[in-house]
Amino acid sequence: METVTILGAGIAGLAVSYYTGHDRCVIYEADSHYGGHVYSEEWDGIVWDDGPHVSYTKNEYIQELFAELVDGEFEEVEADVVNYYQGHWIDHPAQSNLYQIPEPLRSACLKSFLESRVAEPEAQAPPANYQEWLYRAFGKVFADTFPAAYTRKYWTTEPANLGTDWIGRRVFYPKVEDVTGGFRGPLGRSTYWVNRWRYPSRGGFYTYTHKLAERARIRYGKKLVYVHFGERLLGFEDGTRATYERLVSTIPLPEFIACAADAPDDVREAASLLRATRLLLVRVAAQHPSVRKEPWLYVYDEDKLSTRVSIQENFSPHNAPAGMTGMSVEVCGSAFKPLPTDHDAVARQVVRELIEMGLLEGWDAVQGVSVRYCPWGQVIYDHNRKPALDRIKEYLDELGVLRAGRYSQWGYLMTHDCVLRGRKVAEHLRDRKVEIPEFEIAE
Ligand SMILES: Cc1cc2nc3c(=O)[nH]c(=O)nc-3n(C[C@H](O)[C@H](O)[C@H](O)COP(=O)(O)OP(=O)(O)OC[C@H]3O[C@@H](n4cnc5c(N)ncnc54)[C@H](O)[C@@H]3O)c2cc1C
C-alpha cells in the first residue's frame, strides 16, 4: 500500500494517521507541536484551551475511545451555561427562561412569540435564511434582542446573511409550553440540547491527543505554501519540497487552494468566497475564585467586545491553583467585521467588561493578561458556502485528494466528527469501495 501524506497535525490529521497506521503515514505540520485547535498551554499556573472545549457526543464508540485516551481520568458534569444581558443573568437557553428577563421586555418577548406561532409551520415555505428562522422560532422581539444580536457578535454578520443548514439542534426551537412555562418561572427541566459533557482531569483538552500522536511521524515547521497536483509535489515555507503518493489535507481549504499552482480559476474563485471567523482570545488570570460556577457564558450586549467567556477551572479544578480564576474571553472578527488591531486596548476593554459584569473583582485582582490570535474560528454558513464548497469538492474528488477535519471539510465539525472522519478516511485508504459520506450536521 502507498504512503499516505497528511497535511496538518490537528486532531483530524492525527486520527487519519492513527487509524491508517502511523508507519504508513507522514504528517507535515506548520506549527512546532501537534493538536491544532485542541492544543492547551499553561501560563500563570493556569491551563488554557483554545476557547471552550468539552466532549459532549453521545456516540458510544467515541466516549469509550476518549476515556481510554486519558486513562479514564476525566471530569463528567451536567451541561450548565448562562447568559449575560445588561446586568441580568439568564439561564441557557434564554427562550425557556423568560422569567429572568426584566420587564417590560419579558412580556413583549412572550407576546411576540405567541403571535409568531399562529401560522402552522407546515403551511409555511421553509425559512429562506437564519433571520426568518429566528422570527418563526422566537418571535421578532426576542429574536432581535438576543440571538440576532449574538449572531452579529459571534458569526460577525447579519442573520439574514446566514443559511439554516448549520442549525441542527444547536439553537433550541421551543414548544409553546416551554416558553409560557419559562415565562412564569423555572421549568424544572433543562431544554439545552446537550445534557452532559466530559473533559480531561489534567492537562486541558489537549490531553485527548497525546495517545493519538504516539509514534506518529510528524515533520514540524512545514507550512505548506505550494502544491502541484499534476506533479504530486508539495512545497514548504522553509524551502523544502516533497512528493506524495496519496494526499489527505486537514488544513484550511482556502489556504490549501491558494497554494495550488494548477487549480483552475473557478476553483480559486470559489475558495476565495469561503468565510470563517477569527478570534482574539483574551486570557485574564485573577487572584480570586471564580464568581460563577458555569464553564462558559454568552454575552449579548453589543457594546461589549466580550462574546463568550470561559472559566478554565470550571472545566476541571486542576486547571488553576486553588483560589485563582482563569477567564478566557472570545472576541470575534472576520472578513465581514475586522478584528480590532490594538491588542493592548482590547485587553484593557475586556478587563473593564469583566469587572462591569462582576466576574472580576477589580484591576488589583488581575495577575496577568495575554491576547492570543487564532486565525480560524467558526466556519460561516453564509449563502456562498455551499455552491463554493461543492465546486472545490468536485475538483479535489477528481484528483483523489481526501479531506478531513473542520477547516478542510469546511463545516461545523467538532472533535468527535474529526476523529470519526479520520477513521472513515483510513477505511477508504484500505479499501476504495468504502465511501466517505459528506458531513451533515446531526448530533
Ligand atoms: C472556539 C472554539 C470552540 C470549540 N469548542 C469545541 C467543543 O467544545 N467540543 C469539540 O468537540 N470541538 C470544539 N471545537 C472544534 C474543534 O476545535 C475542531 O473541530 C477540531 O479541533 C478541528 O481539528 P482539525 O484537525 O480539523 O483542525 P485544526 O485543529 O485546525 O488542525 C489543523 C492543523 O493544520 C496545521 N496547518 C494549518 N495550515 C497549515 C499549512 N499551510 N501547512 C501545514 N500545516 C498547516 C495547523 O497548525 C493545525 O495543527 C471548537 C473550536 C473552536 C474554534
The ligand as a Gaussian input file, in Angstrom:
#p B3LYP/6-31G(d) Opt

LIG

0 1
 C      -13.613000      28.463000      19.904000
 C      -13.822000      27.009000      19.579000
 C      -14.520000      26.187000      20.458000
 C      -14.705000      24.841000      20.161000
 N      -15.354000      24.030000      21.061000
 C      -15.425000      22.695000      20.845000
 C      -16.009000      21.812000      21.816000
 O      -16.496000      22.231000      22.865000
 N      -16.011000      20.474000      21.565000
 C      -15.491000      19.954000      20.405000
 O      -15.509000      18.735000      20.244000
 N      -14.960000      20.759000      19.455000
 C      -14.923000      22.108000      19.639000
 N      -14.366000      22.943000      18.692000
 C      -13.998000      22.366000      17.396000
 C      -12.643000      21.678000      17.411000
 O      -11.655000      22.528000      17.944000
 C      -12.293000      21.325000      15.968000
 O      -13.324000      20.577000      15.381000
 C      -11.017000      20.497000      15.833000
 O      -10.022000      20.868000      16.750000
 C      -10.526000      20.675000      14.413000
 O       -9.416000      19.857000      14.219000
 P       -8.727000      19.794000      12.783000
 O       -7.639000      18.819000      12.887000
 O       -9.772000      19.605000      11.752000
 O       -8.189000      21.293000      12.539000
 P       -7.029000      22.077000      13.322000
 O       -7.105000      21.808000      14.758000
 O       -7.126000      23.486000      12.864000
 O       -5.705000      21.419000      12.777000
 C       -5.154000      21.779000      11.522000
 C       -3.642000      21.715000      11.654000
 O       -3.095000      22.114000      10.394000
 C       -1.992000      22.970000      10.620000
 N       -1.861000      23.835000       9.429000
 C       -2.612000      24.891000       9.066000
 N       -2.170000      25.430000       7.914000
 C       -1.115000      24.673000       7.532000
 C       -0.241000      24.713000       6.406000
 N       -0.352000      25.635000       5.441000
 N        0.739000      23.766000       6.335000
 C        0.881000      22.815000       7.283000
 N        0.084000      22.744000       8.380000
 C       -0.909000      23.661000       8.489000
 C       -2.371000      23.748000      11.876000
 O       -1.225000      24.263000      12.515000
 C       -3.082000      22.671000      12.702000
 O       -2.199000      21.986000      13.556000
 C      -14.193000      24.311000      18.949000
 C      -13.495000      25.131000      18.062000
 C      -13.316000      26.468000      18.353000
 C      -12.570000      27.346000      17.384000

